């Protein structure tokens, strides 16, 4: 029976280009989507560009543009980058799209009817020099939890989600002036009232990654705070409530709803009831970086619970650790980053995908250096897998008239192929992608040993029957590895599947004797180590 699989990739903020940290956190979503499609399940793989918020408004002001112009430019850049890297989103949209805006306003109207939302009078920061109400992100100072420099919405050092009024030594981020505090009415989501349900969710979700469990447990133990869900801003979605016409929905209570709004559009297009996708017989994955954990394990579930529509809560939290750059934390403001669009100008997309999955920050922080990128691509991707493909198919083309020879699949080869589909599939479903890719390459190493042991370059003249058997088995290994690696390396796998005339569905493959190979070429380029890193 087909399953409904929702895969939500984190929505990158449309205020700057994508860098390697984004890629490391997002690639798992595409692997999951491609695998479940190969299995034949109904996949809803969604994401989009996060286009509202104060930083975009500030950047637009600095550049003499509108926030819509700034966010749309980056959205288009993101779309181009994701397409070139093989991200197979079923829908990649943006928070400024009318479908999202309409869905969020409808969701919030129902939310406001619940007992988990109430109106409060709060202190509100105002800069007398800039003459503006300060959004939390425009308040800078010290984190009240760990004391590190922080902005009013979140501490990057400890990950604490903050409110501007709690920041110590507060100052305006624009001009450095100490803000004055007045009062305003805002709507609040009562996280404290939702704590029992959130604690139950944590204990019932075995498929959350360890960092997500640890972070969420800490937040719950330290005590949740009720959070404002409306703000006095110029750039955002209008609050759908009488008396709040001059306010906007706070970004953190609308951007995470993008998973639902995008899924709603897909359901409408496919004729699938939305309640079915968010009902009992489905599985939901949320794929993102470490910084976004609380928004997916606390905020999103709280909104779903408070809404009261029986909407499915997150099943799998696929939260990566940090990707560092040559041992240092990535800093876009400090210009210490490698941009995705620049990588694409230099390297094949499958090489990029391979490195950031095989060396991804799945369970711990990992590092990117061009030396290591070149070494692993040359030794593993091109040297092990690419070389096996080339010497197998080139041998058939050169010595066997390009026709797959007669042969019998050896029992060990058949068993290893069958085991690989089972093991790799199970690991992908658990989002253990590094282990899944390693299982594939264990079969690659077996294939190379088998080719070497059979020595077809000798058997070709001394024992032609044995030579044909070796090449028959090697062609079958190429075909099955192409399918197994399809979710990880779609560009090279699709090329191979086309050469062999087969599909990439998730089951063992068989290439019949007599099948004639078309023209083939080298799958992977050799990467030169940059000169400055050869010393």
N, C-alpha and C positions, 0 to 999 in steps of 0.2 A: 504494500500500500504506500502510495506517495505521501511524503510528509510536507508540511508547509514550514519552510525554513526562512526566518527573517535574520538577515545579517546587516547590522548597522555599523558603518565605518564612521569614525569621528569626523565632525564637520570642521575642516580647517578654517581658521579665521582669515577673512579676506582683507588683510592689512599688510601682507608681505608674501614673498615667494615661498614655495615649499622647499624644505631642506631635508637632509638625511634623517633627522630625528622624526619628522613626519612619516617618511617612507617606512622606517623601521617599525613604527607603530601600526601602520595601515595595511602593509602587505598581507598579514594573516587573514584579513577579511576576504581578499580576492582568492586566496588559496581555498578557503572554506567554500566560497560561492562556486568556484569552478568544480570542486570535488562533488558537492551536492548535486550540481547539474549533471555531472557525469554519471552519478548514481540514478538519476531520473526523478529526483525530488523537485518540488515547486519552490524555487528560490526567489526571494525578494531581497536583493542586495542594494541597499540604499545609502546615500550620503548626500552631501551638498556643501556649499560654501556658507559660512556663518558671516552674514553681511551687516548686522546691526552692531551697536555698541559704541562707547565713547571713543576708543582709539581710532576708529575709522572716521568719526566725525572730526577729531583733532587733525588727523592727517589731511582730510579734505580741506579743512580750513587753512592749513599750512601751504597746500598746493594750489589754492584758489579753485578748487573743484567742489562738486557736490559729493556727499557720502555715497550716493548711488553710483556716480561715475567711478569713484575709487574702488568700491567693492565689486562692481561689474567687471572692471579691468582685471582684477585679480581672479575673479571667478572664471573668466575666459582663459586666463593663463593656467589655472588649476585644471580645467577641462582638457586642455591641450596636453599638459604633463601627464595626467592620469591615463589619457588615451594612448600616449606613446609608451607608457610603462605597462600597458596591458590590463589595467584595472577594468573589470567587466561589470561595472555598476548597471543594474537594471534601471535605475533612475538616479542621476546625479543632478541635484537642483540647487536652489539657493533660498535663504530665509526671506529674501525680498520678493519671492515669487508669489503671485496672488493666491495660488493654491495653499501655500504654507500659511500666509497671513490669515486667510479665511478659516483654515482648520484651527489655528491657534486661538483666534478670537472665539470660535465656537466652543473649543475645549475650555477656555477660561470662563466663559459664561456659566457653564455647568459647574466648574470648579468653585466659583463664588457662591454657589448655592449650598455647598457642603458645610459641615461643622468644623472643617479644618482650615477655614479662611476667616479672618476677622479684620476689621478696620482698627487701626491704632494711630495715635498721634505720636510722632517721633521727632527726634532732633535731626535737623538737616543742615549739612555744611554749605556755607556760602562764602565765596571769595569776594571781599569788598573791592579788590583791585581789578580782577577780571570781570566783576559784576555778573557772576554766574553761579547757579547752584552747582555744587561739585558732585558728580557721580563718584561712587566709591573708588573707581580706578584712578580718579584724578586727585585722590588724597594719598599722600606718601608720608611715611614715618617708620615706626618700628612695630613689628608684630607683637601683639599682646601675649602671645603664647611662648615664642622662642626668643624674642628680642632682636631678630634679624631685620634688616631693612625690608620693607614690604609696602605694597600698594593696598588700598582699602578693600579690595575684593578678595584677594587671596595672597597668602605668603608662599613664595616660590621655595623658600628654604625648608619649611616644615610641612607644606601642603595644606595648612589650615585655611578653611573657607572663612572669610572675614566680613565684617560690616565696617563701613567708613568711620562710624562714630567710636569704634573700639580701638582704632589705631593710636598708638602712643606718639607723642611729639608730632602731631599732625601738621601738614603744610600742603598748600596748593601745588600740585605737580607742575602747573604752568609757570607760576611766578614765585613760588616759595613763601607766599604770605600765609600766616596762620589764619585758618578759616574761622569764621564766626558761625555759631549754630543757632538757627531759628527752629521753628516747628512746622510740621506738615502732616497731613493725613495720608496714610498709605495702607494698602492691603497686605496682610501677612499670611504666610503659609505656616501652620502650627506644627512644625517638625517635632516639637516636644510631645505633642499628643499622638503622633504617628510612631513614636519610638518602639512600642511593643511589636507592631507589625513589621517594622524594619529589622528588629532583632530576630524575629521568626524567619524572615526572608534570609538573613545571613546564615542561620543554622540549617536551612533547607536547601541551600544551593551548593552542591559539592563541586560544580564545574567552574567556580570562580577561581582565578589564579591567586596564588598565595599572597601577593602584594595587595590585591583587592580585599581579601579577607582580613589581612592585618590592618590595613588602613581603616576599613569600615568598622572593625571592632574597636579600634582606638577612638574613632569619632563618637561611637555610641557610648563607650565607657566614660569619655571625658564630658559627655553631656551635649546634646543637640541644642541649638538655639533657633527660635522661630525666626524666619527670614522674610524680609519685605519682597513682594512680588510685583510691586509697581514702583515707578520712579519718575521724578520730574526731569525729563530729558526731551531733547528735540528730535532725536533720531531713534526710531523704534516703532513697534507695533502699538497702535492706539488701544488703550484699555477699554474693553466693551462693558462699561458700567456707568450709569448715570452719576454725575458729580465728579467723574474722573476724566473728563474729556480732554483736559490739558496734560494728562500723564501718559506714560508709555509702560508697556509690559517689560519688566526687568529681563534683561537678555537671558539670564540663566534659567528662567522659567518658560522660555519660548524656543531657544535653540535645541534643547534636548528633545523637544516635541517634534523636531524635524524628522526623526525616525518614523513617527506615527503619521505625520502629514505626507511624507513621501510614500510610505506603505499604503496609505489610503488612496493616493492617486493610482498606484499600481493595481490595487484591488479593483478599483473602479474600471480601469482599462481592461482587466482580465476577467471581469465578471465574478470575482471571488468576494464573498461577504467579508467585510473588515473584521467582524466579530469572530469569524473562523480563523483568520490569521492571528488574532490576539486572544484566541480561546484555548481550550484544553489541549487539543491535538496539534501542537506546533512546537517549535524550538527556536529560541531567540538568542543570537550572539551579538554582543556589543564589543567592538574592537577599537582600542584607543591607547593612548600613552598614560604613563603613571600620573601625570599632573591632572588628568581628567577623571580619576577614580571616583572621588566623592560625588561628582555630577551624575555618574552612572549607577552608583550603588546606594546613594542617599537621595539625591534630588529627583532623579527620574522615577524611581519607585514611589517616592512620596507623592509626586504629582499624580501618578497612576492610581495610587490608593485613595488619595483625596478626591479624585474625579468620581470615583464610585461606580464606574461602568463595568467592573469585573475584568478589566484589561490585564493581559498576561504580564507578569513581572519578569525581569531579566533572568534567563536560564544560565547563560555562559558569559562571564566577564573576562574578556581577553585583553588584559591590560599589560602592556610592555613595561620594562624598566627603561633606563636612560641609555641612549646612544651617545657616546662621547666622540670627540674629534681629536685624534692624536693625544689622548690622555686628558683632555680638558673639556669641560662642559660647554656645549654649544651655546653661543650667545649671538643672537642676531643684532642686538644693539652694539655689541663689541666687534661686529664683523668677523666673528669666528664661527663660520658655518660653511658647509658645502651645499650648494643649491641643486635641487633635483634637475632643473632645466639645464644646468651646466654639465652634470653627469651624463645626461642624454646626448649631449653634443660630442662626447668622447667615447662612450661605451655602449655596447649592445644592451638592450633592455633586459634580456634574460641574464646577462652577467650581473647587472645591478640587482635584479630580483634574487638571484642565487646568493649573492653575498649577504644581503640584508635579511634573508631567511636562515641561511646556514650559520651566519654569525650574528643573528639578531638578538636583541636584549629581551629574550623570552623569559628567563628566570633570574637574570642578573644584568648589571650594566655591561655593555660591550663597547668596543672601540672601533672607530674607522680610521684607517690610514691607507693611503694609496699603495704603499708597499704591500700591505696585507691583502688588499683588494686584488692587486695584480698576481700575487703569489697563489691565492686560492683559485682565482679564475683560471690561471694557466695550468696549475697542477691538477685541479679537481674537475672543473667544468670542461675545459678544453683537453686537458691531458688524459683524464680517465674516461669520461663519458663521450666527449667529442671524438677522441681518438678511436674508441671502440666502434662507434658508428662508422667512422670513415674507413677504417681498415676492413670492416665486415662488408660494407656495401661496395667499396672500391674493388675488393677482391672479386665479388660476384660480377661486377661490371667488367672487370679486366679479363678474368680467367674462365668465367662461366656464361659468357655471352649476355650478361645482365639478367639472367633468368634464375629465380630461386630454385635450387637443386632439389631432387628427391631426397627424402630423409625421414628419420623417425625422432620424435622429441624424447630425449633421455628422461628417465624417471626423475632424477635429481633436479634437472632443469625445470620440468613441469611442476614439481613440488615447490621449488623455490619461487616460481612465478605465482602460483596460487597463494602461497603464504604471504608473499609481498602485497598482493591486493588486499588481503585480510588485515595484515598488520599496519600497512600504511593508511588504509581507510580508517581503522580504529584510532590511530594516533591523530589523524587530521580532525576527526570528530571531537577529540578531546582538546583540540588546538595545541597539541604537542608537535608543532610543525618542524622544529629542528630534528626531532627524533624521526618524524615521518620522512623527511628528506634524507636523513642518514640511512634509513632502511632502503630507500631507493638506491643510494650509492653503495650500499653493501651488495646489492644485486649487480651493480655496475662492476664492482671489483671481482665478483664471482665470474661475470661474463668475460672480463679480460683474462682471468686465470684460465678459464675454459678455452678461450681462443689460443692462448700461449701453449697450453698442454696439448691441444690438438695439432699444433704446428701445420696449418694447412699449406703453407708455402713449401713444406717438404712433402706432405702427403699428396699434394697435387700430382706429383709424378710417381711417387712410390706406392701410394694406396689411394687412388681416385675415389673409391667408395667412401673411405673414411673421411676424406676431404669434403665430399658432398654432405656427409652427415654433420660434420663440424659447422659448415657454413649454414646449413638448414637451421640448426639449433641457434646459431648466432643471430640469424635474421629474426627468429622468433623472439629472442631476447631484446633485440632492438625495438621490435614492434611493441612488446609489452612494457618496456621501459619508457617508450614514448608516451604511452597511456598513463603510466604511473606518475611520470614527471609532468604531465599536462597541467595540473593545478599550480605547480611551482614555476615551470618554465614554458609558458604557453606558446611563445613564438617559435622556438626550435621544435617543440613537440608537434605543433600544427604542421610545420614543414615536413617533419618525418612521417606523420600520419598520412599526409597527402602523397608523399613519395610511395608509401606502402599501400595506399588505397583502402585505408581502414578508418573507422571512427574512434573517438576517444572515450567512449562509454566505459564505465568502471567494471570491466570483466576481462578475463584473459583473452588474448588475441591469437589468431592463427593465420599465417600467410601461406597460401597454398603453393605447392611446388609448381613451377611453370610461370609464376607471376613475374612479369618483366619490369625491371626497375627503370624509371625515367632517368634523365640526367640529374646528377647529385652534385652538391658542392660542400665546402667546409662549413660546419655549423657555427663554430665559435672562433673569434679572432684572438690571436695572441696579444697580450697587453704588455707594453714596454713599461718598466718601472721608471718613474720620473727621475731625471738626472740628479736632482737635489736629494733624492732618497737612496742613491746607490752607494754613498760613502759609508 
